[in-house]
C-alpha cells in the first residue's frame, strides 16, 4: 500500500508500513516523486519500504529551502524509525543524495545515481552551457514566466511518451513553481562536485544517448572514483522512458545491498 503524507511543507509518497531499512527515491529537476510510481508498486509487492519526497518547490512541496528540506526528510525517517537506507537518485536528485550523504553517511548502505547532474558547467554542452554560464538568463526568464499562469503542480506521467528534449522541459516546468524553477537552475549552475567520498560510495548509470550528463566530466569523475559504472543506450530520461531496464537495475542494486 502507498501512503501520501505531509511533514510541515514537504510532501512524501511512502510505503504504508516502514521497515528499519528503506529505499529513498529522489526525482529529477522539474518532476515529482510520482515519476517513480511504477517502482512504488514493484517495491510494495516485495514488502520493501520506500520514501519518495517532492523536492523543494516541486509538486506538492512548498518548502523552498534546501537545508530545511533535508531536515524534514531526515526527521521523517526518524519518526518512522528508519535506521538505514539506500539512495536512488535521478539527475538533479543527485544533489539531494549528496546532501543526505554528508549529513548521515553512517546510515546509508548504498547509492545509485542515474544520469546524475553533478557539475552542470562541465557536463552540459553548446546552448545549455551558454545558458548556465550566463546566469542572468535564468533571472530574466523567471521574472518573465512568473507572469504566466501556473498550469498544474502535480503531473500525470501516465501519458508520458517519447518527445524531443525541449518538450520535456516545457512540460516539466509546470510541475515546479515557475519562478523557483529558475532560481534552482541558477543554483545548479554554480554547483561544484567536491565530495569525492560521495562518488566513491556510488554506483553510477549513464546513458550513452544522454546529451545532458554524458560528458567528459561525468566519465572522468565516475570512472576514476565510482564503485561501478554501467553505460546503457538510453538518454537522460531512461528511468521514465525505458522503465523495464531501470526496474531491473534497481532490483539488482537492492539485492546487492541485501534489501531484497
C-alpha positions as CSV (number, residue, x, y, z in Angstrom):
1,X,0.0,0.0,0.0
2,X,1.1,3.6,-0.8
3,X,0.7,6.5,1.6
4,X,0.8,10.2,0.9
5,X,1.9,12.4,3.8
6,X,2.9,15.9,4.6
7,X,5.6,16.8,7.1
8,X,5.3,20.6,7.5
9,X,5.7,21.9,3.9
10,X,7.2,18.7,2.4
11,X,5.1,16.1,0.6
12,X,6.0,12.4,0.6
13,X,5.0,9.2,-1.2
14,X,5.9,6.3,1.1
15,X,5.1,2.7,1.8
16,X,2.3,2.3,4.4
17,X,4.5,0.3,6.7
18,X,8.1,1.4,7.1
19,X,10.8,-1.1,7.9
20,X,14.1,-0.2,9.7
21,X,15.7,-0.3,6.3
22,X,14.2,1.7,3.5
23,X,14.7,3.0,-0.1
24,X,14.8,6.7,-0.6
25,X,13.9,7.8,-4.2
26,X,15.0,11.2,-5.3
27,X,13.5,12.6,-8.6
28,X,15.0,15.0,-11.1
29,X,14.6,18.7,-11.7
30,X,11.1,19.8,-12.7
31,X,9.5,16.4,-12.0
32,X,7.9,15.0,-8.8
33,X,8.2,11.8,-6.8
34,X,5.2,10.5,-8.8
35,X,7.7,9.8,-11.6
36,X,8.6,6.7,-9.6
37,X,5.0,5.5,-9.4
38,X,5.8,2.2,-11.2
39,X,8.7,1.3,-8.9
40,X,6.4,2.0,-5.9
41,X,4.2,-0.9,-6.9
42,X,7.1,-3.2,-7.5
43,X,8.7,-2.4,-4.1
44,X,5.3,-2.8,-2.4
45,X,4.9,-6.3,-3.9
46,X,8.2,-7.4,-2.3
47,X,7.4,-5.6,1.0
48,X,10.3,-3.2,0.6
49,X,9.7,0.1,2.3
50,X,10.4,3.4,0.5
51,X,10.2,7.1,0.9
52,X,9.9,9.4,-2.1
53,X,9.6,13.2,-1.4
54,X,8.8,16.0,-3.8
55,X,11.8,18.3,-3.9
56,X,11.7,22.0,-2.8
57,X,9.1,24.0,-4.8
58,X,8.2,20.8,-6.8
59,X,4.8,19.1,-6.9
60,X,3.1,19.4,-3.6
61,X,6.1,20.5,-1.6
62,X,6.1,24.2,-0.7
63,X,9.3,24.3,1.3
64,X,11.9,26.2,-0.9
65,X,15.0,26.0,1.3
66,X,17.2,23.0,0.5
67,X,18.6,22.6,4.0
68,X,15.2,22.7,5.7
69,X,14.0,20.2,3.1
70,X,16.8,17.8,4.1
71,X,16.0,18.4,7.8
72,X,12.4,17.4,7.1
73,X,13.4,14.3,5.2
74,X,15.7,13.1,8.0
75,X,13.0,13.9,10.6
76,X,10.5,11.9,8.6
77,X,12.9,9.0,8.6
78,X,13.4,9.3,12.3
79,X,9.7,9.5,13.0
80,X,9.2,6.3,11.0
81,X,12.1,4.6,12.8
82,X,14.1,4.2,9.6
83,X,17.6,3.3,10.8
84,X,19.3,2.6,7.5
85,X,18.7,3.5,3.8
86,X,19.8,3.2,0.3
87,X,19.5,6.2,-2.1
88,X,18.3,6.1,-5.7
89,X,18.7,9.5,-7.3
90,X,17.9,10.6,-10.8
91,X,19.6,13.6,-12.4
92,X,19.2,16.6,-10.1
93,X,18.2,14.3,-7.3
94,X,22.0,13.6,-7.0
95,X,22.3,17.0,-5.4
96,X,20.0,15.9,-2.5
97,X,21.6,12.5,-2.4
98,X,24.9,14.2,-1.8
99,X,23.4,16.4,0.9
100,X,21.9,13.4,2.7
101,X,25.2,11.5,2.4
102,X,27.1,14.5,4.1
103,X,24.5,14.6,6.9
104,X,24.0,10.8,7.6
105,X,26.6,8.8,5.7
106,X,26.8,6.3,8.6
107,X,23.2,5.3,7.9
108,X,23.5,4.9,4.1
109,X,24.1,1.4,2.8
110,X,24.4,2.2,-0.9
111,X,23.9,4.9,-3.5
112,X,22.5,4.5,-7.1
113,X,23.0,7.6,-9.3
114,X,21.1,7.5,-12.6
115,X,22.3,10.0,-15.2
116,X,23.4,12.3,-12.3
117,X,23.8,16.0,-12.6
118,X,27.0,16.6,-10.7
119,X,28.6,19.8,-12.1
120,X,26.5,21.3,-14.8
121,X,29.0,23.7,-16.4
122,X,31.3,20.7,-17.1
123,X,28.5,18.3,-18.1
124,X,26.4,20.5,-20.4
125,X,27.3,21.4,-24.0
126,X,26.5,24.0,-26.6
127,X,23.4,26.1,-25.9
128,X,22.9,24.6,-22.5
129,X,26.5,25.5,-21.5
130,X,26.0,29.1,-22.7
131,X,22.8,29.4,-20.6
132,X,24.4,28.1,-17.4
133,X,27.4,30.4,-17.9
134,X,25.2,33.5,-18.2
135,X,23.0,33.2,-15.1
136,X,21.1,36.4,-15.9
137,X,19.2,34.4,-18.4
138,X,17.6,32.4,-15.5
139,X,16.7,35.6,-13.6
140,X,15.2,37.2,-16.7
141,X,13.3,34.0,-17.7
142,X,12.0,33.5,-14.1
143,X,10.7,37.1,-13.9
144,X,9.1,36.9,-17.3
145,X,7.5,33.5,-17.0
146,X,6.2,34.1,-13.5
147,X,3.5,36.3,-15.1
148,X,2.2,33.2,-16.9
149,X,-0.5,31.1,-15.2
150,X,0.8,28.0,-13.4
151,X,-0.9,25.1,-15.2
152,X,-0.5,22.5,-12.6
153,X,1.9,21.5,-9.8
154,X,1.2,17.7,-9.9
155,X,1.8,15.6,-13.0
156,X,0.2,12.6,-14.6
157,X,3.1,10.7,-16.0
158,X,0.7,8.0,-17.3
159,X,0.6,9.8,-20.7
160,X,4.4,10.1,-20.9
161,X,5.7,9.3,-24.4
162,X,8.9,9.9,-26.3
163,X,9.4,13.5,-27.0
164,X,12.1,15.9,-28.1
165,X,14.0,17.3,-25.1
166,X,12.6,20.8,-25.3
167,X,9.1,19.5,-24.9
168,X,10.1,17.6,-21.8
169,X,11.5,20.7,-20.2
170,X,8.5,22.8,-21.1
171,X,6.2,20.2,-19.6
172,X,8.3,19.6,-16.5
173,X,8.4,23.3,-15.6
174,X,4.7,23.0,-15.0
175,X,5.4,20.7,-12.0
176,X,7.5,23.2,-10.2
177,X,6.8,26.8,-9.1
178,X,7.9,28.7,-12.2
179,X,9.9,31.4,-10.5
180,X,11.5,28.9,-8.1
181,X,12.4,26.6,-11.1
182,X,14.7,29.3,-12.5
183,X,16.1,30.1,-9.0
184,X,17.0,26.4,-8.7
185,X,18.5,26.4,-12.2
186,X,20.6,29.4,-11.1
187,X,21.8,27.4,-8.1
188,X,22.6,24.4,-10.2
189,X,24.8,26.5,-12.5
190,X,27.2,27.2,-9.6
191,X,27.2,23.8,-8.0
192,X,30.6,22.1,-7.8
193,X,31.3,18.4,-7.4
194,X,33.8,18.3,-4.5
195,X,32.7,15.4,-2.4
196,X,34.7,12.5,-3.8
197,X,33.7,10.2,-1.0
198,X,30.1,10.5,-2.2
199,X,31.1,9.3,-5.7
200,X,33.3,6.5,-4.2
201,X,30.2,5.1,-2.4
202,X,28.0,5.3,-5.6
203,X,27.1,3.0,-8.4
204,X,26.5,5.2,-11.5
205,X,24.3,4.5,-14.5
206,X,25.0,6.7,-17.6
207,X,23.0,6.9,-20.8
208,X,25.1,6.9,-24.0
209,X,22.5,9.0,-25.7
210,X,22.2,11.4,-22.8
211,X,23.1,14.9,-24.3
212,X,23.0,16.4,-20.8
213,X,25.2,14.4,-18.4
214,X,27.2,12.0,-20.6
215,X,30.1,14.4,-20.9
216,X,33.9,14.5,-20.2
217,X,33.5,15.4,-16.5
218,X,31.0,12.6,-15.8
219,X,33.1,10.0,-17.5
220,X,36.4,11.1,-15.9
221,X,34.9,11.6,-12.5
222,X,32.8,8.5,-12.2
223,X,35.2,6.1,-14.0
224,X,38.0,7.2,-11.7
225,X,36.1,7.1,-8.4
226,X,32.8,5.3,-8.5
227,X,32.3,1.8,-7.2
228,X,30.9,0.8,-10.6
229,X,29.7,2.4,-13.8
230,X,27.1,1.0,-16.1
231,X,26.6,2.5,-19.6
232,X,23.3,1.8,-21.4
233,X,21.9,3.0,-24.7
234,X,19.2,5.3,-23.1
235,X,19.1,9.0,-22.7
236,X,18.8,11.3,-19.7
237,X,15.2,10.2,-19.0
238,X,15.6,6.5,-19.3
239,X,14.1,5.7,-15.9
240,X,10.8,7.0,-17.4
241,X,11.2,6.1,-21.0
242,X,12.9,2.7,-20.6
243,X,11.4,1.7,-17.4
244,X,11.8,-2.1,-17.6
245,X,15.6,-1.7,-17.8
246,X,15.5,0.8,-14.9
247,X,13.4,-1.6,-12.8
248,X,15.8,-4.5,-13.4
249,X,18.8,-2.3,-12.4
250,X,17.0,-1.1,-9.3
251,X,16.4,-4.6,-8.0
252,X,19.9,-5.7,-8.8
253,X,21.2,-2.8,-6.7
254,X,18.8,-3.6,-3.9
255,X,19.8,-7.3,-3.9
256,X,23.5,-6.3,-3.9
257,X,22.8,-4.3,-0.7
258,X,20.6,-7.1,0.8
259,X,17.4,-5.1,0.7
260,X,15.6,-7.8,-1.2
